[in-house]
């Protein structure tokens, strides 16, 4: 893209909502936003169940480990709001005129995406490990599908956040096209001298002034003119 800066065009350009929604980065953010809802929604709604009739209190289905459910919910909520924030940043990124602000936004996206990929990796390993240790009783079997869904979409979230981090890294490496500030007034050769001042019609001529040629000389006393006597 000519005049591009960190993957976007010149500041102040018009935003086409249709083209924006079709961008791969936008589709990835919407997808991982949905995945985060599935993870923390499944845990909150169906992963707290009664173990059996003798234990009426609600227990976390992941090996009765409250930390596993709490961690899955926390990561899902962070990813949910993070997707919304960076969706807005992407929407108004082209309106950012400062190159430094664009660079900060890209670095923030890179750091956050990498951090979320790590959190989802930990969530996947933690939930999968606790699920393997879970003894499925009659009560726990009711939330088995929700537990498997949370684990599955945690794994998918790792992949998407890694892709988002790689795309942010690619945008950072693109940097800024300095043609935004280039002009055609100067030559490309740094040793080239400045062009001379063009001579115009107002330039002073070196020729000397000459009186117009007269064919006849003026007589001291014109004919018919009498000098008065005093």
Number of C-alpha atoms within 10 A of each C-alpha: 9 11 16 18 24 22 21 20 18 16 17 12 10 9 12 9 9 8 9 14 13 10 10 12 17 18 13 17 21 17 15 24 21 17 24 27 18 19 25 23 18 21 25 16 11 17 25 22 20 20 22 13 9 7 11 10 11 13 19 23 31 28 19 21 15 13 13 22 25 15 18 27 22 15 19 30 18 13 27 20 13 17 22 13 11 19 17 10 17 17 15 13 21 21 18 16 13 10 14 10 12 23 17 12 20 25 17 14 22 22 15 19 26 19 15 22 24 15 22 26 17 18 25 21 15 18 24 21 15 15 21 11 11 15 14 17 12 12 17 24 15 17 22 17 13 21 25 16 16 29 23 17 20 30 20 16 28 22 16 19 24 18 17 23 23 15 19 25 17 15 19 21 11 14 16 19 16 11 10 13 7 10 8 6 6 12 12 8 7 7 7 9 9 8 8 6 6 6 8 7 6 6 8 8 8 6 6 6 7 6 6 6 6 7 6 6 6 8 7 6 9 8 7 6 7 8 7 5 4 3
